Every structure is written in structure tokens, then in C-alpha cells.
Amino acid sequence: PRVTGGGSGSVEFDLASGVYTEVQPGSYVFMDGDYGRNEPGAALHFEHSLFVASSVMSVGGGERVILDAGLKSLAVDSGLPVVWQGGQPSSALRYVAANDEHGIVQLQEGTSARPALGSQLLLVPGHCDPTLNLHDELVAIREGVVEGLWPIAARGLSR
């Protein structure tokens, strides 16, 4: 018999239990910021694959920059997005607040280089499922090259 179940947040324990013949960790394919904050065992290492590209809209106002990615672009119900630079989470920049259309990024203490006006920052959403529901399509990129546009067929259809 097939015994199926589990989820991204419990997959390590589900596998170890010996109860399931297959597990269904759905969000692992994107590994959002919320699941990424967990500390999995050495056997499980899922990488982030869902990013929202944002642009720096303002660099004034002290130790912060304003992005064009807020609540209409990112779900924050499971935590704020994580700023990425150079292929990894940024230690210099922290997304601290989301308004409807803008996000506030705080420069961490000791950070001297501020992102330039118009530059792009990548954000790992705090919660992938509702973030996807805010967009019409995914841009599929492999090694910096756009390979396709994938429609999000269920976009806006939650009832």
C-alpha cells in the first residue's frame, strides 16, 4: 500500500518516521524565506529558487533604501522577505517593512555601500504560495538566461 503525506516543514521527520512510502513537501521546490529559516539536518538541503526582482526607488532618508516591491508583490504573512546579493542572503541589507507598493530596506550597522538608485535587488519571499498568487507568470531563468514564461493558472482564483 502507498502511504503519502507530510509537508515541507516536517519532511525530515516524516522521512525518519518510516510511516510514509512517499512524502509531499510542496514548498521545497521554491524554499521560501519561512522554510529557509529552519535548520534542517545535513541530509536535507533545499535551495532557494523563487526570487522577486525589485528596483531601488529611493536612496535618501538615512540608513535605508526604498524598493518597488511591497505587499502587492510579496506575501509577508510568514515573515518578511530576505534580501539576496551575490547569490546569498545579504548581511548588509535587511528588508524591514512592507507598504502596499514599496518595501523598506535597512542598511545594517557598519555597512558603507548603499545600493545605487535604479539597481536591482533580489528578494526571497517570506511565503511562496500567496506570493505566487500575486503574479500572472513566473520567469524561468537558468544560468542568467530566460528560458520561459510560465503562466500561474490559478492566479487570483482562491475563494
Secondary structure, DSSP 8 states (H G I E B T S, - for coil): ---EE--TTTHHHHHHHS--SEE--GGGGT--HHHHTS---TT--------EEEEEEE--SSSEEEES-STTT---TT---EEEETTEE-SSEEEEEE-SS-EEEEE-TT------TT-EEEEE-S-HHHHHTT-SEEEEEETTEEEEEEE-TTTT---
